[in-house]
Amino acid sequence: MPGFENKQEAAFTARLAQELLDDYINGPIHPFKFLSMLSGPAAERYKAKTRLYRLALVLQILHAEEKTDARLGNALVRLENLAYPRSSDQRAVFVLALSAATNSINDLLLRVRERSPHNDATPTWAQNWLAEIAVEERNVINAAQFASHWMKEVNLISDIITESTRRSEASSSTVSRASTGEIANPVPKAPPERSPSGNRTTRGDAPDKTRRGSQS
């Protein structure tokens, strides 16, 4: 039934958008060890920018994967409605910041594709990222680890979306089978009957020939 499927898809996209917002975008943020000593204002800037980049990353992946699953386009729209500011002025500023974050992520992906053992520009990307929130990081190893963290986030989001889609498809299959009668309620078995002597027997049991013979 198309109507039922539409409702089910709406439930899936709403749940996916809310889960991505609550569990990932606004989820716990654990700073790297080299960032654990950030001051109060710097720590808040770090958290705000991390959440912005998480949102940009999720929207980017949803947009790419909706080509193979149209439902993800609806999830993207729902997520934007949940995450974007309500005020038109704040919304305009937010969209600009989000666009800059998306461009920065694309820049990191390009640097990763072009890097070689003798030329790795990802630490510079990390240093620029941190400099924008007034955090100076000169240690190249720390910067490289920070950039690598964001690359891992790309795979993490893809895995989350893939798993949510798999669960939804499994649920849809179960509901569809139930609606067509493929999954039926089990028929309860009749309780065993009792013979006049008080012994349990079942329907169709053969008579006790031994006892009849002894009585003749």
DRENDO-1510 file (C-alpha; in Angstrom, 1 decimal, always signed):
<recs>
REC; n; res; u; v; w
REC; 1; MET; +0.0; +0.0; +0.0 .
REC; 2; PRO; +1.7; +3.2; -1.1 .
REC; 3; GLY; +0.1; +5.3; +1.7 .
REC; 4; PHE; +1.5; +3.0; +4.3 .
REC; 5; GLU; +4.9; +3.0; +2.7 .
REC; 6; ASN; +4.9; +6.8; +2.6 .
REC; 7; LYS; +4.1; +7.0; +6.3 .
REC; 8; GLN; +6.9; +4.5; +7.0 .
REC; 9; GLU; +9.4; +6.4; +4.9 .
REC; 10; ALA; +8.4; +9.6; +6.8 .
REC; 11; ALA; +8.9; +7.8; +10.1 .
REC; 12; PHE; +12.3; +6.6; +8.9 .
REC; 13; THR; +13.6; +10.0; +7.7 .
REC; 14; ALA; +12.3; +11.8; +10.9 .
REC; 15; ARG; +14.0; +9.2; +13.1 .
REC; 16; LEU; +17.3; +9.3; +11.2 .
REC; 17; ALA; +17.4; +13.1; +11.2 .
REC; 18; GLN; +16.7; +13.3; +14.9 .
REC; 19; GLU; +19.3; +10.6; +15.7 .
REC; 20; LEU; +22.0; +12.3; +13.7 .
REC; 21; LEU; +21.3; +15.6; +15.4 .
REC; 22; ASP; +21.1; +14.2; +19.0 .
REC; 23; ASP; +23.6; +11.4; +18.9 .
REC; 24; TYR; +26.2; +12.8; +16.6 .
REC; 25; ILE; +26.0; +16.5; +15.8 .
REC; 26; ASN; +25.1; +17.5; +19.4 .
REC; 27; GLY; +26.6; +14.4; +21.0 .
REC; 28; PRO; +29.6; +14.4; +23.3 .
REC; 29; ILE; +32.7; +16.2; +22.2 .
REC; 30; HIS; +36.0; +14.8; +23.6 .
REC; 31; PRO; +38.9; +17.1; +22.9 .
REC; 32; PHE; +42.2; +15.7; +22.0 .
REC; 33; LYS; +44.8; +15.4; +24.8 .
REC; 34; PHE; +46.7; +18.4; +23.4 .
REC; 35; LEU; +43.4; +20.4; +23.5 .
REC; 36; SER; +42.4; +19.4; +27.0 .
REC; 37; MET; +43.8; +22.5; +28.6 .
REC; 38; LEU; +41.8; +25.0; +26.6 .
REC; 39; SER; +40.4; +27.9; +28.5 .
REC; 40; GLY; +36.6; +28.3; +29.0 .
REC; 41; PRO; +36.0; +30.6; +26.0 .
REC; 42; ALA; +38.4; +28.6; +23.7 .
REC; 43; ALA; +36.7; +25.4; +24.7 .
REC; 44; GLU; +33.3; +26.7; +23.8 .
REC; 45; ARG; +34.6; +28.0; +20.4 .
REC; 46; TYR; +36.0; +24.5; +19.8 .
REC; 47; LYS; +32.7; +22.8; +20.6 .
REC; 48; ALA; +30.7; +25.2; +18.5 .
REC; 49; LYS; +33.0; +24.8; +15.5 .
REC; 50; THR; +33.1; +21.0; +15.9 .
REC; 51; ARG; +29.2; +20.8; +15.9 .
REC; 52; LEU; +29.1; +23.1; +12.8 .
REC; 53; TYR; +31.6; +20.8; +11.0 .
REC; 54; ARG; +29.7; +17.7; +12.1 .
REC; 55; LEU; +26.5; +19.2; +10.6 .
REC; 56; ALA; +28.3; +20.2; +7.4 .
REC; 57; LEU; +29.7; +16.7; +7.1 .
REC; 58; VAL; +26.4; +14.9; +7.7 .
REC; 59; LEU; +24.5; +17.2; +5.1 .
REC; 60; GLN; +27.3; +16.6; +2.6 .
REC; 61; ILE; +27.1; +12.8; +2.9 .
REC; 62; LEU; +23.3; +12.7; +2.9 .
REC; 63; HIS; +23.3; +14.8; -0.3 .
REC; 64; ALA; +25.8; +12.5; -2.0 .
REC; 65; GLU; +23.9; +9.3; -1.0 .
REC; 66; GLU; +20.4; +10.5; -1.8 .
REC; 67; LYS; +21.3; +9.6; -5.4 .
REC; 68; THR; +20.9; +6.0; -4.5 .
REC; 69; ASP; +18.3; +6.3; -1.8 .
REC; 70; ALA; +15.8; +9.2; -2.3 .
REC; 71; ARG; +14.7; +8.9; +1.4 .
REC; 72; LEU; +18.0; +10.4; +2.4 .
REC; 73; GLY; +17.1; +13.6; +0.6 .
REC; 74; ASN; +14.0; +13.9; +2.8 .
REC; 75; ALA; +16.2; +13.2; +5.9 .
REC; 76; LEU; +18.5; +16.0; +4.8 .
REC; 77; VAL; +15.6; +18.5; +4.6 .
REC; 78; ARG; +14.3; +17.4; +8.0 .
REC; 79; LEU; +17.8; +17.8; +9.5 .
REC; 80; GLU; +18.1; +21.3; +8.1 .
REC; 81; ASN; +14.7; +22.2; +9.6 .
REC; 82; LEU; +15.9; +20.9; +13.0 .
REC; 83; ALA; +19.4; +22.4; +13.0 .
REC; 84; TYR; +19.0; +25.8; +11.3 .
REC; 85; PRO; +18.2; +28.9; +13.4 .
REC; 86; ARG; +14.6; +30.1; +13.2 .
REC; 87; SER; +15.5; +33.8; +12.8 .
REC; 88; SER; +16.0; +34.8; +9.2 .
REC; 89; ASP; +19.0; +37.0; +10.1 .
REC; 90; GLN; +20.7; +34.3; +12.2 .
REC; 91; ARG; +19.8; +31.8; +9.5 .
REC; 92; ALA; +21.7; +33.8; +6.8 .
REC; 93; VAL; +24.8; +34.0; +9.0 .
REC; 94; PHE; +24.6; +30.3; +9.8 .
REC; 95; VAL; +24.3; +29.3; +6.2 .
REC; 96; LEU; +27.4; +31.2; +5.3 .
REC; 97; ALA; +29.4; +29.6; +8.2 .
REC; 98; LEU; +28.0; +26.2; +7.2 .
REC; 99; SER; +29.1; +26.8; +3.6 .
REC; 100; ALA; +32.6; +27.7; +4.7 .
REC; 101; ALA; +32.8; +24.5; +6.8 .
REC; 102; THR; +31.7; +22.4; +3.8 .
REC; 103; ASN; +34.4; +24.0; +1.6 .
REC; 104; SER; +37.0; +23.4; +4.3 .
REC; 105; ILE; +36.0; +19.7; +4.5 .
REC; 106; ASN; +36.3; +19.4; +0.7 .
REC; 107; ASP; +39.7; +21.1; +1.0 .
REC; 108; LEU; +40.8; +18.4; +3.5 .
REC; 109; LEU; +39.5; +15.6; +1.3 .
REC; 110; LEU; +41.5; +17.1; -1.6 .
REC; 111; ARG; +44.7; +17.3; +0.5 .
REC; 112; VAL; +44.3; +13.7; +1.5 .
REC; 113; ARG; +43.9; +12.5; -2.1 .
REC; 114; GLU; +47.0; +14.5; -3.2 .
REC; 115; ARG; +49.3; +13.8; -0.3 .
REC; 116; SER; +52.4; +11.6; -0.6 .
REC; 117; PRO; +55.0; +10.3; +1.8 .
REC; 118; HIS; +57.1; +13.5; +1.1 .
REC; 119; ASN; +54.3; +16.0; +0.9 .
REC; 120; ASP; +51.4; +16.0; +3.4 .
REC; 121; ALA; +49.4; +19.2; +3.6 .
REC; 122; THR; +46.8; +17.9; +6.1 .
REC; 123; PRO; +48.6; +19.2; +9.2 .
REC; 124; THR; +48.4; +22.7; +7.7 .
REC; 125; TRP; +44.7; +22.2; +7.3 .
REC; 126; ALA; +44.4; +21.3; +11.0 .
REC; 127; GLN; +46.5; +24.2; +12.1 .
REC; 128; ASN; +44.4; +26.6; +10.1 .
REC; 129; TRP; +41.2; +25.0; +11.5 .
REC; 130; LEU; +42.5; +25.6; +15.1 .
REC; 131; ALA; +43.8; +29.1; +14.3 .
REC; 132; GLU; +40.3; +30.2; +13.4 .
REC; 133; ILE; +39.2; +29.7; +17.0 .
REC; 134; ALA; +42.4; +31.3; +18.3 .
REC; 135; VAL; +44.2; +28.1; +19.1 .
REC; 136; GLU; +47.8; +27.9; +18.0 .
REC; 137; GLU; +49.2; +24.4; +17.4 .
REC; 138; ARG; +52.8; +24.1; +16.2 .
REC; 139; ASN; +53.2; +20.4; +16.8 .
REC; 140; VAL; +52.9; +18.8; +13.3 .
REC; 141; ILE; +52.2; +15.3; +14.8 .
REC; 142; ASN; +49.3; +16.7; +16.8 .
REC; 143; ALA; +48.0; +18.6; +13.8 .
REC; 144; ALA; +48.2; +15.5; +11.6 .
REC; 145; GLN; +46.3; +13.4; +14.1 .
REC; 146; PHE; +43.6; +16.1; +14.3 .
REC; 147; ALA; +43.2; +16.1; +10.5 .
REC; 148; SER; +43.1; +12.3; +10.5 .
REC; 149; HIS; +40.3; +12.4; +13.1 .
REC; 150; TRP; +38.1; +14.4; +10.7 .
REC; 151; MET; +38.8; +11.9; +7.9 .
REC; 152; LYS; +37.6; +9.1; +10.2 .
REC; 153; GLU; +34.4; +11.1; +10.8 .
REC; 154; VAL; +33.6; +10.8; +7.1 .
REC; 155; ASN; +33.6; +7.0; +7.4 .
REC; 156; LEU; +31.7; +7.1; +10.8 .
REC; 157; ILE; +28.8; +9.1; +9.3 .
REC; 158; SER; +28.6; +6.8; +6.3 .
REC; 159; ASP; +28.4; +3.8; +8.6 .
REC; 160; ILE; +25.7; +5.4; +10.8 .
REC; 161; ILE; +23.5; +6.2; +7.8 .
REC; 162; THR; +24.1; +2.7; +6.3 .
REC; 163; GLU; +23.2; +1.0; +9.5 .
REC; 164; SER; +20.0; +3.1; +10.0 .
REC; 165; THR; +19.0; +2.3; +6.4 .
REC; 166; ARG; +19.6; -1.4; +7.0 .
REC; 167; ARG; +17.4; -1.4; +10.1 .
REC; 168; SER; +14.7; +0.4; +8.3 .
REC; 169; GLU; +14.7; -2.0; +5.4 .
REC; 170; ALA; +14.6; -5.0; +7.8 .
REC; 171; SER; +11.7; -3.4; +9.7 .
REC; 172; SER; +9.8; -2.7; +6.4 .
REC; 173; SER; +10.3; -6.3; +5.3 .
REC; 174; THR; +8.9; -7.7; +8.5 .
REC; 175; VAL; +5.8; -5.4; +8.4 .
REC; 176; SER; +5.2; -6.2; +4.7 .
REC; 177; ARG; +5.3; -9.9; +5.4 .
REC; 178; ALA; +2.9; -9.5; +8.3 .
REC; 179; SER; +0.5; -7.5; +6.2 .
REC; 180; THR; +0.4; -10.2; +3.5 .
REC; 181; GLY; -0.1; -12.9; +6.0 .
REC; 182; GLU; +3.3; -14.5; +5.6 .
REC; 183; ILE; +3.8; -14.1; +9.3 .
REC; 184; ALA; +0.8; -15.6; +11.1 .
REC; 185; ASN; +0.0; -15.9; +14.7 .
REC; 186; PRO; +0.8; -19.4; +15.9 .
REC; 187; VAL; -2.2; -21.6; +16.4 .
REC; 188; PRO; -2.4; -22.8; +20.1 .
REC; 189; LYS; -2.3; -26.5; +20.5 .
REC; 190; ALA; -5.3; -28.3; +22.1 .
REC; 191; PRO; -4.6; -29.4; +25.6 .
REC; 192; PRO; -4.1; -33.2; +25.9 .
REC; 193; GLU; -7.3; -35.2; +26.8 .
REC; 194; ARG; -7.6; -37.4; +29.8 .
REC; 195; SER; -8.7; -41.0; +29.6 .
REC; 196; PRO; -11.5; -42.2; +32.0 .
REC; 197; SER; -8.7; -43.8; +34.1 .
REC; 198; GLY; -7.1; -40.4; +34.6 .
REC; 199; ASN; -4.1; -41.0; +32.3 .
REC; 200; ARG; -3.3; -38.4; +29.7 .
REC; 201; THR; -3.9; -39.3; +26.1 .
REC; 202; THR; -4.1; -37.4; +22.8 .
REC; 203; ARG; -6.5; -37.3; +20.0 .
REC; 204; GLY; -5.8; -40.4; +17.7 .
REC; 205; ASP; -4.0; -42.4; +20.3 .
REC; 206; ALA; -4.3; -46.2; +19.7 .
REC; 207; PRO; -6.3; -48.1; +22.3 .
REC; 208; ASP; -4.3; -50.0; +24.9 .
REC; 209; LYS; -4.6; -53.5; +23.4 .
REC; 210; THR; -2.6; -55.1; +26.3 .
REC; 211; ARG; -5.1; -54.1; +28.9 .
REC; 212; ARG; -8.1; -55.3; +26.8 .
REC; 213; GLY; -6.5; -58.7; +26.3 .
REC; 214; SER; -5.9; -59.2; +30.0 .
REC; 215; GLN; -9.6; -58.5; +30.7 .
REC; 216; SER; -10.9; -61.3; +28.4 .
</recs>
